[in-house]
Structures are given as C-alpha cells and as structure tokens.
Amino acid sequence: MTKILRKFISYFIISGLVYYLFLVVETISLYFSEFGFDLTNGILFSFSQIPAVINFGVFIGLILVTAELIKDKVPVSKFFQFGLIASLIFGGLIFLLSNSVVPKLRMTSFLDRYENARKEPFTSQERIEKATEYKKTNVDMMSIGLINQYSDSLETENNSQKKIISDLFKKIPDSIIQNDFSKTEINEYGISKNELTTEFNRRDLFQLKNEIRKNTLLTKQLRKSNWTKNTRYLKSFLTLFLVCFAIVIGANFKNQLIFSLVCIGIVIYSQTLTLLTTSSDYFINGENLLGLIFKFTIILVIFLYLVYRMKTKKNTGANNGYK
C-alpha cells in the first residue's frame, strides 16, 4: 500500500498541475479581450474548477500507478483498497471545496469582471453590497444551506403561481384553451374541462399567458438550484467511479506506454465531463434525454467490458498480477 501511495502522489501532483495550467491558459485566452494578460484572474477563475482538477489528477494518477505496479505482481485488490480510501478523502475534499471555496471564488471573479466592464473599481462597502445582492439569486455562488433556503422560497412561489394559473384557466372557455395552449401546458397544470361558452375577459387570457411564462422561468430556476446542489454531491461520488474506472483501465492496458495511457484517460475523462454537461441540459432545461441515455450507456458499456476483460484474464491466469 505504501508503494502505491508514493507512486500515486507523484502522478497525481503532476497530472493535476498540468490540467490546472491548461485551465489557466484557457481562462486567460478566453478573457483576454476583457482583462488582457491577467495571470491573477486566470489563476483565481481556474481554481473555481478545482473539483475537476482533483478528479482528473486522481483518475490519471491511478491509471498510471495501476499499469506500472500490476506488472510487479501487486494484487488488484490492493489497488481497490487504496482507491476506496483515496475516493473517501478526495471526494470529501471536493465536496468541502465545492460548497465553500468555489462559490466565493466565483463571486470574486464575477465582481472583478463587473469592475472591469464599468471601468471603475468598487469601494469595499460597494463590493460587500454587490456580493450580498448577487448571492440572493445566483445559486453558483451559494452554499448548499443557502441553496436549500432559496429552493424553498422558489417552491412556495411556484405553488402560489400554479394556484393563480389554475384559477385563471377556469375563467377561459375550453375552445380558447385548446387553441391557445399546448397539451403539455394543459397537462402540467392539471386543467380539467369546463363548460364555459360565454364571452370572457381578454385581460384574463393575457394574464394567464403572462403567469405561465413567469412560472416556466421560475420552474427552470428551481430545477437549476436543485441540480446545482445535487452536482456537488455527484462530483464527490464521481471520484469513486473514476477510481474504479482508472484501476480497470490500468489493469487492461498495463503494457501500453505512459503517453497512450494518459491519452486513454483523457478521452474517458472528457466523455465523463460531457455526460455531466448533458445531464445539466436535461435536468435544468428538460432537453436531450436521448443524448443523456446514449452517453451514459457508452461509458457504462466500456466500463463493464473492461471489468469483464480483467476478470477473464484473471480466471485464465493470463496475468499473474491479478489476485
């Protein structure tokens, strides 16, 4: 276990630093038109992505450690034991950073960009007031405790609006409802048929459409707040999955060059990040369900195939390092 730890620490630090430097360069180039070559902003903004940096370092580091030491007949079970401990430590660290440090860094970066746009720095008091103001509605800059409070207020407002919408629907004849609203909207608000055939107030129809637009935006905000909170837990649990994936990759491709192993790791890690992005599209906007299923299936199939291949080698005695 000590041998695994020594090797892992060196690989983890190197791969994590390389990925972080890449993020810094990307950030500087992305905001070059606003800030010019601002190394400080690049470092601060990139550090807000530290959960991704840690997971990348763990993933690549464990791939390389497994591939190297399994040839020395270190049992696979030792890697999984080490991986479990590492996932608990780094997963917990990712959660703590995501819930405390990252929101503050994002707020700092946002205020810096705001200052740059208006070409005038904030006073200390103005900066505090702006931070307080934007924290009220921007879930990316909140802790989970604040997100829960924000979600509760959105839920209360959402239920209140749905009651208003339901009451307004009762004032509109069925024929108008069927023509002016989609089936999705009618089903979402549980509208039952009414027998109104008389004239109705056009103001009610206008207000109804306006309330539905407001409720759609409110629902999206609620979904985003819930997804942001869940993502912080998800990124912590993702560490465990990446640890397992790294071990089976290292065990299956132990004879490959380090460069090849890193390339394999980058491809798999990139697909994992893409899966998170697609998940965000679905859980916030209700879009791209097929894309989410497809990407999840691809990653799962690759993982299960590598597990099967690893077990097959163990059972046939093709690799004496498996135990």
Summary of the structure (lengths in Angstrom):
residues: 323
radius of gyration: 25.7
end to end distance: 14.8
largest distance: 85.6
contacts: 960
relative contact order: 0.12
helix: 83%
strand: 0%
